[in-house]
Amino acid sequence: MKLTARKDVNLDNDYVDVRYRELTPAIHQIFQLCEDTGSVLLCEKDNATHNVDINDILYIEAVDRKSCVYTKDDVYYMAIPLAQLEGVLTGQHFIRISKMALVNIFKIKSAANSLHFRMIVEMTNGESIIVGRRYRENLIEAISELAKEVSS
């Protein structure tokens, strides 16, 4: 992939031009990054508030009436219930995979069937998360929709 960047002080707004032969997952992520700029969650870690870019979030898990926000290198906390976060992230690339977790579908490395109609997803950081059987079909559908977007 070739990248050309030019500074133009005469522009009124920043401008991104993407040229591609085929809409691959990497190109699709570039589109998402450009569209989702500025989407952050205010999270807590070590008694400090942090802006966490939603594109950096691997998954969010409910633990003891708090939401734990997992990124590649850190874990942050929010005093917001998972159901409320799910509403905030509607239209983003997050999907519920169990009663206790939301996952960023762009951060799934692989998905495999497991026992009792469950699935296991491996995240880009190597962690494995169990997908509840009740949420399995929704995940499969979301991945299929993403694949259709990328292939068209």
CORUR-V271553 format. One line per field, one symbol per residue. phi: phi as a letter, one per 30 degrees, with the letter a starting at -180 (. if undefined). psi: psi as a letter, one per 20 degrees, with the letter a starting at -180 (. if undefined). burial: # if it has 9 or more other ideal C-beta (glycine too) atoms within 8 Angstrom, else .. Layout:
phi->???
psi->???
burial->???
This chain:
phi->.cbbbbdbddddbdbbcccbdbdcedddddeddddcejdbcdbcahhbcbdcdddcddabbdbhibcccccecbbcbbdcdedddeddceicccbdcadcbcbdddcddabbdbdhicbbccddcjdcbdcdddcedddedddddddddddc
psi->pppppppoiiqhqqppoppqhqnrhgghhgggghhjpioqporqplkqpqoophiipgrppppljrppopagirprqqkpqhhghgghjpiakqqpirhjqqqoiijpgrpqqaqlkrrppprijiqppppqhhighhgggggggghgghi.
burial->......................#...#######..#....#.###....#.#.##.######...######....###...#..##..#....#####..########..#......######.....####..##.##..##..#..##..
